[in-house]
Amino acid sequence: MIKEMFIHIPKNLAMEKIIQFVNEASTYESDVIIDMSHFKTNAKSLLSFSLAVIKSKHIRIRADGPDALEAIEHLSSVFKLEEIA
């Protein structure tokens, strides 16, 4: 199962929120991917996630695996999110 969400990155995003997102994404069996127009990277990586939010005001997060729906539903509580698929 594949599930996606769209994240608006606030200007003053605290590092604690980034760490929280990465730590919580890492608890899921599904692959959790940051999908931007010019690259894709692992949302379970603090460095990758940090670079993605620095470079963009909006990112798409995609989960693919047995617990994808649960992962997206839970991760959506970390930021204010708009579901896109």
HTML snippet that shows the backbone in 3Dmol.js (N, CA, C, O; Angstrom):
<script src="https://3Dmol.org/build/3Dmol-min.js"></script>
<div id="view" style="width:600px;height:400px;position:relative"></div>
<script>
const pdb = `
ATOM      1  N   MET A   1       0.842  -1.177   0.000  1.00  0.00           N
ATOM      2  CA  MET A   1       0.000   0.000   0.000  1.00  0.00           C
ATOM      3  C   MET A   1       0.887   1.240   0.000  1.00  0.00           C
ATOM      4  O   MET A   1       1.890   1.297   0.711  1.00  0.00           O
ATOM      5  N   ILE A   2       0.513   2.216  -0.792  1.00  0.00           N
ATOM      6  CA  ILE A   2       1.221   3.497  -0.837  1.00  0.00           C
ATOM      7  C   ILE A   2       0.273   4.588  -0.355  1.00  0.00           C
ATOM      8  O   ILE A   2      -0.882   4.655  -0.776  1.00  0.00           O
ATOM      9  N   LYS A   3       0.769   5.429   0.520  1.00  0.00           N
ATOM     10  CA  LYS A   3      -0.003   6.553   1.040  1.00  0.00           C
ATOM     11  C   LYS A   3       0.905   7.772   1.013  1.00  0.00           C
ATOM     12  O   LYS A   3       2.103   7.660   1.275  1.00  0.00           O
ATOM     13  N   GLU A   4       0.343   8.940   0.697  1.00  0.00           N
ATOM     14  CA  GLU A   4       1.133  10.164   0.600  1.00  0.00           C
ATOM     15  C   GLU A   4       0.513  11.286   1.407  1.00  0.00           C
ATOM     16  O   GLU A   4      -0.681  11.269   1.707  1.00  0.00           O
ATOM     17  N   MET A   5       1.345  12.266   1.757  1.00  0.00           N
ATOM     18  CA  MET A   5       0.860  13.489   2.368  1.00  0.00           C
ATOM     19  C   MET A   5       1.740  14.635   1.900  1.00  0.00           C
ATOM     20  O   MET A   5       2.884  14.429   1.494  1.00  0.00           O
ATOM     21  N   PHE A   6       1.212  15.813   1.958  1.00  0.00           N
ATOM     22  CA  PHE A   6       1.895  17.027   1.543  1.00  0.00           C
ATOM     23  C   PHE A   6       2.138  17.867   2.787  1.00  0.00           C
ATOM     24  O   PHE A   6       1.212  18.104   3.564  1.00  0.00           O
ATOM     25  N   ILE A   7       3.361  18.314   2.984  1.00  0.00           N
ATOM     26  CA  ILE A   7       3.714  19.084   4.167  1.00  0.00           C
ATOM     27  C   ILE A   7       4.101  20.498   3.770  1.00  0.00           C
ATOM     28  O   ILE A   7       4.929  20.698   2.881  1.00  0.00           O
ATOM     29  N   HIS A   8       3.506  21.465   4.425  1.00  0.00           N
ATOM     30  CA  HIS A   8       3.948  22.852   4.324  1.00  0.00           C
ATOM     31  C   HIS A   8       4.965  23.049   5.444  1.00  0.00           C
ATOM     32  O   HIS A   8       4.669  22.796   6.611  1.00  0.00           O
ATOM     33  N   ILE A   9       6.153  23.498   5.085  1.00  0.00           N
ATOM     34  CA  ILE A   9       7.219  23.690   6.062  1.00  0.00           C
ATOM     35  C   ILE A   9       7.158  25.117   6.603  1.00  0.00           C
ATOM     36  O   ILE A   9       7.356  26.066   5.844  1.00  0.00           O
ATOM     37  N   PRO A  10       6.890  25.288   7.889  1.00  0.00           N
ATOM     38  CA  PRO A  10       6.857  26.643   8.453  1.00  0.00           C
ATOM     39  C   PRO A  10       8.251  27.265   8.464  1.00  0.00           C
ATOM     40  O   PRO A  10       9.253  26.556   8.553  1.00  0.00           O
ATOM     41  N   LYS A  11       8.309  28.587   8.374  1.00  0.00           N
ATOM     42  CA  LYS A  11       9.591  29.295   8.355  1.00  0.00           C
ATOM     43  C   LYS A  11      10.410  29.039   9.611  1.00  0.00           C
ATOM     44  O   LYS A  11      11.634  28.923   9.543  1.00  0.00           O
ATOM     45  N   ASN A  12       9.756  28.954  10.734  1.00  0.00           N
ATOM     46  CA  ASN A  12      10.450  28.818  12.016  1.00  0.00           C
ATOM     47  C   ASN A  12      10.400  27.390  12.560  1.00  0.00           C
ATOM     48  O   ASN A  12      10.241  27.193  13.765  1.00  0.00           O
ATOM     49  N   LEU A  13      10.531  26.414  11.699  1.00  0.00           N
ATOM     50  CA  LEU A  13      10.463  25.017  12.102  1.00  0.00           C
ATOM     51  C   LEU A  13      11.598  24.688  13.075  1.00  0.00           C
ATOM     52  O   LEU A  13      12.772  24.874  12.757  1.00  0.00           O
ATOM     53  N   ALA A  14      11.243  24.208  14.236  1.00  0.00           N
ATOM     54  CA  ALA A  14      12.234  23.875  15.260  1.00  0.00           C
ATOM     55  C   ALA A  14      12.895  22.537  14.950  1.00  0.00           C
ATOM     56  O   ALA A  14      12.260  21.613  14.441  1.00  0.00           O
ATOM     57  N   MET A  15      14.172  22.459  15.266  1.00  0.00           N
ATOM     58  CA  MET A  15      14.920  21.222  15.055  1.00  0.00           C
ATOM     59  C   MET A  15      14.289  20.069  15.831  1.00  0.00           C
ATOM     60  O   MET A  15      14.355  18.918  15.398  1.00  0.00           O
ATOM     61  N   GLU A  16      13.683  20.369  16.963  1.00  0.00           N
ATOM     62  CA  GLU A  16      13.032  19.328  17.758  1.00  0.00           C
ATOM     63  C   GLU A  16      11.914  18.643  16.980  1.00  0.00           C
ATOM     64  O   GLU A  16      11.713  17.435  17.110  1.00  0.00           O
ATOM     65  N   LYS A  17      11.177  19.421  16.160  1.00  0.00           N
ATOM     66  CA  LYS A  17      10.102  18.836  15.342  1.00  0.00           C
ATOM     67  C   LYS A  17      10.678  17.930  14.259  1.00  0.00           C
ATOM     68  O   LYS A  17      10.111  16.880  13.957  1.00  0.00           O
ATOM     69  N   ILE A  18      11.802  18.334  13.675  1.00  0.00           N
ATOM     70  CA  ILE A  18      12.449  17.501  12.661  1.00  0.00           C
ATOM     71  C   ILE A  18      12.906  16.194  13.290  1.00  0.00           C
ATOM     72  O   ILE A  18      12.680  15.120  12.734  1.00  0.00           O
ATOM     73  N   ILE A  19      13.543  16.284  14.437  1.00  0.00           N
ATOM     74  CA  ILE A  19      14.018  15.083  15.130  1.00  0.00           C
ATOM     75  C   ILE A  19      12.843  14.189  15.513  1.00  0.00           C
ATOM     76  O   ILE A  19      12.914  12.970  15.357  1.00  0.00           O
ATOM     77  N   GLN A  20      11.768  14.786  16.011  1.00  0.00           N
ATOM     78  CA  GLN A  20      10.579  14.022  16.373  1.00  0.00           C
ATOM     79  C   GLN A  20      10.034  13.278  15.157  1.00  0.00           C
ATOM     80  O   GLN A  20       9.718  12.092  15.246  1.00  0.00           O
ATOM     81  N   PHE A  21       9.921  13.973  14.019  1.00  0.00           N
ATOM     82  CA  PHE A  21       9.383  13.345  12.811  1.00  0.00           C
ATOM     83  C   PHE A  21      10.253  12.163  12.390  1.00  0.00           C
ATOM     84  O   PHE A  21       9.739  11.077  12.123  1.00  0.00           O
ATOM     85  N   VAL A  22      11.570  12.372  12.330  1.00  0.00           N
ATOM     86  CA  VAL A  22      12.492  11.312  11.897  1.00  0.00           C
ATOM     87  C   VAL A  22      12.429  10.125  12.857  1.00  0.00           C
ATOM     88  O   VAL A  22      12.376   8.975  12.422  1.00  0.00           O
ATOM     89  N   ASN A  23      12.434  10.399  14.149  1.00  0.00           N
ATOM     90  CA  ASN A  23      12.367   9.307  15.129  1.00  0.00           C
ATOM     91  C   ASN A  23      11.074   8.523  15.002  1.00  0.00           C
ATOM     92  O   ASN A  23      11.084   7.294  15.072  1.00  0.00           O
ATOM     93  N   GLU A  24       9.965   9.218  14.818  1.00  0.00           N
ATOM     94  CA  GLU A  24       8.685   8.530  14.703  1.00  0.00           C
ATOM     95  C   GLU A  24       8.557   7.809  13.361  1.00  0.00           C
ATOM     96  O   GLU A  24       7.971   6.728  13.303  1.00  0.00           O
ATOM     97  N   ALA A  25       9.087   8.376  12.295  1.00  0.00           N
ATOM     98  CA  ALA A  25       9.071   7.701  10.989  1.00  0.00           C
ATOM     99  C   ALA A  25       9.877   6.402  11.052  1.00  0.00           C
ATOM    100  O   ALA A  25       9.535   5.414  10.402  1.00  0.00           O
ATOM    101  N   SER A  26      10.938   6.419  11.834  1.00  0.00           N
ATOM    102  CA  SER A  26      11.817   5.250  11.939  1.00  0.00           C
ATOM    103  C   SER A  26      11.176   4.066  12.655  1.00  0.00           C
ATOM    104  O   SER A  26      11.700   2.953  12.596  1.00  0.00           O
ATOM    105  N   THR A  27      10.062   4.288  13.322  1.00  0.00           N
ATOM    106  CA  THR A  27       9.406   3.198  14.036  1.00  0.00           C
ATOM    107  C   THR A  27       8.541   2.331  13.122  1.00  0.00           C
ATOM    108  O   THR A  27       8.056   1.283  13.548  1.00  0.00           O
ATOM    109  N   TYR A  28       8.343   2.753  11.874  1.00  0.00           N
ATOM    110  CA  TYR A  28       7.470   2.016  10.948  1.00  0.00           C
ATOM    111  C   TYR A  28       8.269   1.121  10.021  1.00  0.00           C
ATOM    112  O   TYR A  28       9.384   1.449   9.614  1.00  0.00           O
ATOM    113  N   GLU A  29       7.676  -0.012   9.700  1.00  0.00           N
ATOM    114  CA  GLU A  29       8.300  -0.949   8.772  1.00  0.00           C
ATOM    115  C   GLU A  29       8.298  -0.395   7.348  1.00  0.00           C
ATOM    116  O   GLU A  29       9.225  -0.658   6.581  1.00  0.00           O
ATOM    117  N   SER A  30       7.282   0.358   6.995  1.00  0.00           N
ATOM    118  CA  SER A  30       7.177   0.922   5.648  1.00  0.00           C
ATOM    119  C   SER A  30       8.349   1.845   5.347  1.00  0.00           C
ATOM    120  O   SER A  30       8.918   2.466   6.245  1.00  0.00           O
ATOM    121  N   ASP A  31       8.699   1.924   4.069  1.00  0.00           N
ATOM    122  CA  ASP A  31       9.643   2.943   3.621  1.00  0.00           C
ATOM    123  C   ASP A  31       8.931   4.282   3.707  1.00  0.00           C
ATOM    124  O   ASP A  31       7.785   4.402   3.275  1.00  0.00           O
ATOM    125  N   VAL A  32       9.588   5.283   4.256  1.00  0.00           N
ATOM    126  CA  VAL A  32       9.030   6.625   4.327  1.00  0.00           C
ATOM    127  C   VAL A  32       9.995   7.517   3.553  1.00  0.00           C
ATOM    128  O   VAL A  32      11.153   7.686   3.936  1.00  0.00           O
ATOM    129  N   ILE A  33       9.494   8.081   2.458  1.00  0.00           N
ATOM    130  CA  ILE A  33      10.332   8.790   1.495  1.00  0.00           C
ATOM    131  C   ILE A  33       9.896  10.247   1.361  1.00  0.00           C
ATOM    132  O   ILE A  33       8.701  10.543   1.328  1.00  0.00           O
ATOM    133  N   ILE A  34      10.867  11.149   1.284  1.00  0.00           N
ATOM    134  CA  ILE A  34      10.614  12.541   0.927  1.00  0.00           C
ATOM    135  C   ILE A  34      10.700  12.599  -0.594  1.00  0.00           C
ATOM    136  O   ILE A  34      11.728  12.259  -1.179  1.00  0.00           O
ATOM    137  N   ASP A  35       9.632  13.025  -1.217  1.00  0.00           N
ATOM    138  CA  ASP A  35       9.543  13.063  -2.678  1.00  0.00           C
ATOM    139  C   ASP A  35       9.391  14.513  -3.119  1.00  0.00           C
ATOM    140  O   ASP A  35       8.311  15.096  -3.029  1.00  0.00           O
ATOM    141  N   MET A  36      10.496  15.085  -3.596  1.00  0.00           N
ATOM    142  CA  MET A  36      10.474  16.452  -4.112  1.00  0.00           C
ATOM    143  C   MET A  36      10.596  16.366  -5.629  1.00  0.00           C
ATOM    144  O   MET A  36      10.926  15.307  -6.163  1.00  0.00           O
ATOM    145  N   SER A  37      10.340  17.441  -6.311  1.00  0.00           N
ATOM    146  CA  SER A  37      10.325  17.404  -7.768  1.00  0.00           C
ATOM    147  C   SER A  37      11.652  16.961  -8.368  1.00  0.00           C
ATOM    148  O   SER A  37      11.659  16.329  -9.425  1.00  0.00           O
ATOM    149  N   HIS A  38      12.770  17.271  -7.731  1.00  0.00           N
ATOM    150  CA  HIS A  38      14.059  16.953  -8.318  1.00  0.00           C
ATOM    151  C   HIS A  38      14.822  15.831  -7.611  1.00  0.00           C
ATOM    152  O   HIS A  38      15.888  15.438  -8.084  1.00  0.00           O
ATOM    153  N   PHE A  39      14.319  15.309  -6.505  1.00  0.00           N
ATOM    154  CA  PHE A  39      14.962  14.164  -5.867  1.00  0.00           C
ATOM    155  C   PHE A  39      14.047  13.500  -4.844  1.00  0.00           C
ATOM    156  O   PHE A  39      13.047  14.063  -4.400  1.00  0.00           O
ATOM    157  N   LYS A  40      14.437  12.275  -4.492  1.00  0.00           N
ATOM    158  CA  LYS A  40      13.746  11.521  -3.447  1.00  0.00           C
ATOM    159  C   LYS A  40      14.799  11.104  -2.433  1.00  0.00           C
ATOM    160  O   LYS A  40      15.931  10.775  -2.791  1.00  0.00           O
ATOM    161  N   THR A  41      14.410  11.121  -1.154  1.00  0.00           N
ATOM    162  CA  THR A  41      15.351  10.728  -0.119  1.00  0.00           C
ATOM    163  C   THR A  41      14.609  10.102   1.064  1.00  0.00           C
ATOM    164  O   THR A  41      13.385  10.194   1.158  1.00  0.00           O
ATOM    165  N   ASN A  42      15.342   9.482   1.940  1.00  0.00           N
ATOM    166  CA  ASN A  42      14.793   8.751   3.070  1.00  0.00           C
ATOM    167  C   ASN A  42      14.351   9.711   4.183  1.00  0.00           C
ATOM    168  O   ASN A  42      15.166  10.475   4.700  1.00  0.00           O
ATOM    169  N   ALA A  43      13.083   9.674   4.548  1.00  0.00           N
ATOM    170  CA  ALA A  43      12.568  10.533   5.624  1.00  0.00           C
ATOM    171  C   ALA A  43      12.954  10.009   7.001  1.00  0.00           C
ATOM    172  O   ALA A  43      12.714  10.681   8.005  1.00  0.00           O
ATOM    173  N   LYS A  44      13.547   8.824   7.065  1.00  0.00           N
ATOM    174  CA  LYS A  44      14.007   8.275   8.337  1.00  0.00           C
ATOM    175  C   LYS A  44      15.430   8.730   8.653  1.00  0.00           C
ATOM    176  O   LYS A  44      15.985   8.369   9.691  1.00  0.00           O
ATOM    177  N   SER A  45      16.014   9.516   7.766  1.00  0.00           N
ATOM    178  CA  SER A  45      17.362  10.035   7.956  1.00  0.00           C
ATOM    179  C   SER A  45      17.289  11.499   8.389  1.00  0.00           C
ATOM    180  O   SER A  45      16.705  12.331   7.695  1.00  0.00           O
ATOM    181  N   LEU A  46      17.882  11.802   9.531  1.00  0.00           N
ATOM    182  CA  LEU A  46      17.866  13.172  10.037  1.00  0.00           C
ATOM    183  C   LEU A  46      18.531  14.132   9.059  1.00  0.00           C
ATOM    184  O   LEU A  46      18.009  15.219   8.813  1.00  0.00           O
ATOM    185  N   LEU A  47      19.666  13.748   8.502  1.00  0.00           N
ATOM    186  CA  LEU A  47      20.367  14.609   7.555  1.00  0.00           C
ATOM    187  C   LEU A  47      19.530  14.845   6.305  1.00  0.00           C
ATOM    188  O   LEU A  47      19.400  15.984   5.859  1.00  0.00           O
ATOM    189  N   SER A  48      18.964  13.794   5.737  1.00  0.00           N
ATOM    190  CA  SER A  48      18.140  13.918   4.525  1.00  0.00           C
ATOM    191  C   SER A  48      16.918  14.787   4.765  1.00  0.00           C
ATOM    192  O   SER A  48      16.603  15.666   3.964  1.00  0.00           O
ATOM    193  N   PHE A  49      16.233  14.537   5.871  1.00  0.00           N
ATOM    194  CA  PHE A  49      15.027  15.311   6.171  1.00  0.00           C
ATOM    195  C   PHE A  49      15.376  16.773   6.398  1.00  0.00           C
ATOM    196  O   PHE A  49      14.675  17.663   5.917  1.00  0.00           O
ATOM    197  N   SER A  50      16.458  17.026   7.130  1.00  0.00           N
ATOM    198  CA  SER A  50      16.884  18.400   7.405  1.00  0.00           C
ATOM    199  C   SER A  50      17.210  19.145   6.118  1.00  0.00           C
ATOM    200  O   SER A  50      16.802  20.294   5.947  1.00  0.00           O
ATOM    201  N   LEU A  51      17.936  18.508   5.219  1.00  0.00           N
ATOM    202  CA  LEU A  51      18.276  19.143   3.945  1.00  0.00           C
ATOM    203  C   LEU A  51      17.029  19.411   3.108  1.00  0.00           C
ATOM    204  O   LEU A  51      16.930  20.449   2.453  1.00  0.00           O
ATOM    205  N   ALA A  52      16.099  18.501   3.127  1.00  0.00           N
ATOM    206  CA  ALA A  52      14.868  18.681   2.345  1.00  0.00           C
ATOM    207  C   ALA A  52      14.062  19.875   2.843  1.00  0.00           C
ATOM    208  O   ALA A  52      13.552  20.652   2.036  1.00  0.00           O
ATOM    209  N   VAL A  53      13.941  20.031   4.145  1.00  0.00           N
ATOM    210  CA  VAL A  53      13.134  21.134   4.657  1.00  0.00           C
ATOM    211  C   VAL A  53      13.838  22.472   4.510  1.00  0.00           C
ATOM    212  O   VAL A  53      13.180  23.511   4.457  1.00  0.00           O
ATOM    213  N   ILE A  54      15.149  22.466   4.444  1.00  0.00           N
ATOM    214  CA  ILE A  54      15.898  23.698   4.199  1.00  0.00           C
ATOM    215  C   ILE A  54      15.692  24.169   2.764  1.00  0.00           C
ATOM    216  O   ILE A  54      15.601  25.370   2.507  1.00  0.00           O
ATOM    217  N   LYS A  55      15.618  23.226   1.833  1.00  0.00           N
ATOM    218  CA  LYS A  55      15.555  23.546   0.408  1.00  0.00           C
ATOM    219  C   LYS A  55      14.154  23.835  -0.110  1.00  0.00           C
ATOM    220  O   LYS A  55      14.010  24.329  -1.228  1.00  0.00           O
ATOM    221  N   SER A  56      13.133  23.546   0.659  1.00  0.00           N
ATOM    222  CA  SER A  56      11.784  23.658   0.122  1.00  0.00           C
ATOM    223  C   SER A  56      10.800  24.161   1.179  1.00  0.00           C
ATOM    224  O   SER A  56      10.982  23.947   2.377  1.00  0.00           O
ATOM    225  N   LYS A  57       9.758  24.832   0.704  1.00  0.00           N
ATOM    226  CA  LYS A  57       8.671  25.254   1.589  1.00  0.00           C
ATOM    227  C   LYS A  57       7.592  24.181   1.677  1.00  0.00           C
ATOM    228  O   LYS A  57       6.786  24.180   2.607  1.00  0.00           O
ATOM    229  N   HIS A  58       7.580  23.273   0.715  1.00  0.00           N
ATOM    230  CA  HIS A  58       6.599  22.188   0.669  1.00  0.00           C
ATOM    231  C   HIS A  58       7.324  20.908   0.274  1.00  0.00           C
ATOM    232  O   HIS A  58       8.169  20.914  -0.622  1.00  0.00           O
ATOM    233  N   ILE A  59       6.993  19.822   0.940  1.00  0.00           N
ATOM    234  CA  ILE A  59       7.525  18.517   0.547  1.00  0.00           C
ATOM    235  C   ILE A  59       6.404  17.491   0.581  1.00  0.00           C
ATOM    236  O   ILE A  59       5.395  17.669   1.264  1.00  0.00           O
ATOM    237  N   ARG A  60       6.597  16.434  -0.156  1.00  0.00           N
ATOM    238  CA  ARG A  60       5.651  15.312  -0.165  1.00  0.00           C
ATOM    239  C   ARG A  60       6.311  14.151   0.559  1.00  0.00           C
ATOM    240  O   ARG A  60       7.465  13.815   0.294  1.00  0.00           O
ATOM    241  N   ILE A  61       5.578  13.549   1.463  1.00  0.00           N
ATOM    242  CA  ILE A  61       6.048  12.362   2.172  1.00  0.00           C
ATOM    243  C   ILE A  61       5.238  11.175   1.667  1.00  0.00           C
ATOM    244  O   ILE A  61       4.009  11.225   1.607  1.00  0.00           O
ATOM    245  N   ARG A  62       5.937  10.122   1.309  1.00  0.00           N
ATOM    246  CA  ARG A  62       5.284   8.911   0.798  1.00  0.00           C
ATOM    247  C   ARG A  62       5.697   7.722   1.663  1.00  0.00           C
ATOM    248  O   ARG A  62       6.879   7.534   1.950  1.00  0.00           O
ATOM    249  N   ALA A  63       4.732   6.940   2.069  1.00  0.00           N
ATOM    250  CA  ALA A  63       4.994   5.701   2.803  1.00  0.00           C
ATOM    251  C   ALA A  63       4.550   4.543   1.932  1.00  0.00           C
ATOM    252  O   ALA A  63       3.471   4.579   1.339  1.00  0.00           O
ATOM    253  N   ASP A  64       5.378   3.521   1.856  1.00  0.00           N
ATOM    254  CA  ASP A  64       5.092   2.352   1.037  1.00  0.00           C
ATOM    255  C   ASP A  64       5.457   1.111   1.846  1.00  0.00           C
ATOM    256  O   ASP A  64       6.625   0.874   2.152  1.00  0.00           O
ATOM    257  N   GLY A  65       4.455   0.338   2.182  1.00  0.00           N
ATOM    258  CA  GLY A  65       4.698  -0.872   2.949  1.00  0.00           C
ATOM    259  C   GLY A  65       3.458  -1.305   3.709  1.00  0.00           C
ATOM    260  O   GLY A  65       2.383  -0.731   3.541  1.00  0.00           O
ATOM    261  N   PRO A  66       3.615  -2.317   4.541  1.00  0.00           N
ATOM    262  CA  PRO A  66       2.463  -2.905   5.220  1.00  0.00           C
ATOM    263  C   PRO A  66       1.775  -1.983   6.220  1.00  0.00           C
ATOM    264  O   PRO A  66       0.583  -2.139   6.483  1.00  0.00           O
ATOM    265  N   ASP A  67       2.508  -1.025   6.781  1.00  0.00           N
ATOM    266  CA  ASP A  67       1.904  -0.113   7.752  1.00  0.00           C
ATOM    267  C   ASP A  67       1.898   1.334   7.246  1.00  0.00           C
ATOM    268  O   ASP A  67       1.956   2.274   8.038  1.00  0.00           O
ATOM    269  N   ALA A  68       1.827   1.502   5.923  1.00  0.00           N
ATOM    270  CA  ALA A  68       1.894   2.838   5.314  1.00  0.00           C
ATOM    271  C   ALA A  68       0.759   3.746   5.782  1.00  0.00           C
ATOM    272  O   ALA A  68       0.995   4.906   6.120  1.00  0.00           O
ATOM    273  N   LEU A  69      -0.451   3.236   5.803  1.00  0.00           N
ATOM    274  CA  LEU A  69      -1.588   4.050   6.229  1.00  0.00           C
ATOM    275  C   LEU A  69      -1.412   4.499   7.672  1.00  0.00           C
ATOM    276  O   LEU A  69      -1.601   5.675   7.984  1.00  0.00           O
ATOM    277  N   GLU A  70      -1.057   3.588   8.538  1.00  0.00           N
ATOM    278  CA  GLU A  70      -0.835   3.928   9.939  1.00  0.00           C
ATOM    279  C   GLU A  70       0.310   4.947  10.077  1.00  0.00           C
ATOM    280  O   GLU A  70       0.213   5.887  10.866  1.00  0.00           O
ATOM    281  N   ALA A  71       1.382   4.757   9.314  1.00  0.00           N
ATOM    282  CA  ALA A  71       2.525   5.681   9.377  1.00  0.00           C
ATOM    283  C   ALA A  71       2.117   7.090   8.987  1.00  0.00           C
ATOM    284  O   ALA A  71       2.439   8.044   9.694  1.00  0.00           O
ATOM    285  N   ILE A  72       1.414   7.234   7.870  1.00  0.00           N
ATOM    286  CA  ILE A  72       1.008   8.565   7.406  1.00  0.00           C
ATOM    287  C   ILE A  72       0.024   9.195   8.384  1.00  0.00           C
ATOM    288  O   ILE A  72       0.126  10.384   8.688  1.00  0.00           O
ATOM    289  N   GLU A  73      -0.916   8.415   8.873  1.00  0.00           N
ATOM    290  CA  GLU A  73      -1.887   8.960   9.828  1.00  0.00           C
ATOM    291  C   GLU A  73      -1.186   9.459  11.087  1.00  0.00           C
ATOM    292  O   GLU A  73      -1.517  10.527  11.601  1.00  0.00           O
ATOM    293  N   HIS A  74      -0.229   8.697  11.582  1.00  0.00           N
ATOM    294  CA  HIS A  74       0.480   9.114  12.795  1.00  0.00           C
ATOM    295  C   HIS A  74       1.416  10.296  12.520  1.00  0.00           C
ATOM    296  O   HIS A  74       1.430  11.263  13.281  1.00  0.00           O
ATOM    297  N   LEU A  75       2.185  10.225  11.451  1.00  0.00           N
ATOM    298  CA  LEU A  75       3.144  11.291  11.149  1.00  0.00           C
ATOM    299  C   LEU A  75       2.454  12.608  10.840  1.00  0.00           C
ATOM    300  O   LEU A  75       3.049  13.675  10.989  1.00  0.00           O
ATOM    301  N   SER A  76       1.196  12.538  10.409  1.00  0.00           N
ATOM    302  CA  SER A  76       0.463  13.763  10.114  1.00  0.00           C
ATOM    303  C   SER A  76       0.216  14.591  11.367  1.00  0.00           C
ATOM    304  O   SER A  76      -0.107  15.775  11.275  1.00  0.00           O
ATOM    305  N   SER A  77       0.363  13.983  12.527  1.00  0.00           N
ATOM    306  CA  SER A  77       0.159  14.734  13.764  1.00  0.00           C
ATOM    307  C   SER A  77       1.384  15.574  14.150  1.00  0.00           C
ATOM    308  O   SER A  77       1.286  16.440  15.019  1.00  0.00           O
ATOM    309  N   VAL A  78       2.519  15.330  13.523  1.00  0.00           N
ATOM    310  CA  VAL A  78       3.740  16.061  13.857  1.00  0.00           C
ATOM    311  C   VAL A  78       3.703  17.481  13.304  1.00  0.00           C
ATOM    312  O   VAL A  78       4.108  18.424  13.984  1.00  0.00           O
ATOM    313  N   PHE A  79       3.224  17.637  12.084  1.00  0.00           N
ATOM    314  CA  PHE A  79       3.096  18.953  11.455  1.00  0.00           C
ATOM    315  C   PHE A  79       1.644  19.137  11.038  1.00  0.00           C
ATOM    316  O   PHE A  79       0.876  18.176  11.040  1.00  0.00           O
ATOM    317  N   LYS A  80       1.262  20.343  10.685  1.00  0.00           N
ATOM    318  CA  LYS A  80      -0.040  20.553  10.077  1.00  0.00           C
ATOM    319  C   LYS A  80       0.086  20.114   8.630  1.00  0.00           C
ATOM    320  O   LYS A  80       0.888  20.667   7.876  1.00  0.00           O
ATOM    321  N   LEU A  81      -0.698  19.127   8.242  1.00  0.00           N
ATOM    322  CA  LEU A  81      -0.528  18.491   6.942  1.00  0.00           C
ATOM    323  C   LEU A  81      -1.823  18.491   6.153  1.00  0.00           C
ATOM    324  O   LEU A  81      -2.919  18.561   6.708  1.00  0.00           O
ATOM    325  N   GLU A  82      -1.665  18.412   4.853  1.00  0.00           N
ATOM    326  CA  GLU A  82      -2.806  18.242   3.970  1.00  0.00           C
ATOM    327  C   GLU A  82      -2.603  16.929   3.244  1.00  0.00           C
ATOM    328  O   GLU A  82      -1.584  16.736   2.581  1.00  0.00           O
ATOM    329  N   GLU A  83      -3.560  16.026   3.362  1.00  0.00           N
ATOM    330  CA  GLU A  83      -3.455  14.753   2.686  1.00  0.00           C
ATOM    331  C   GLU A  83      -3.708  14.941   1.203  1.00  0.00           C
ATOM    332  O   GLU A  83      -4.616  15.674   0.811  1.00  0.00           O
ATOM    333  N   ILE A  84      -2.892  14.267   0.361  1.00  0.00           N
ATOM    334  CA  ILE A  84      -3.080  14.406  -1.088  1.00  0.00           C
ATOM    335  C   ILE A  84      -3.433  13.105  -1.770  1.00  0.00           C
ATOM    336  O   ILE A  84      -3.839  13.120  -2.933  1.00  0.00           O
ATOM    337  N   ALA A  85      -3.296  11.987  -1.095  1.00  0.00           N
ATOM    338  CA  ALA A  85      -3.666  10.708  -1.739  1.00  0.00           C
ATOM    339  C   ALA A  85      -4.042   9.687  -0.689  1.00  0.00           C
ATOM    340  O   ALA A  85      -4.382   8.553  -1.025  1.00  0.00           O
TER     341      ALA A  85
END
`;
const viewer = $3Dmol.createViewer("view");
viewer.addModel(pdb, "pdb");
viewer.setStyle({}, {cartoon: {color: "spectrum"}});
viewer.zoomTo();
viewer.render();
</script>
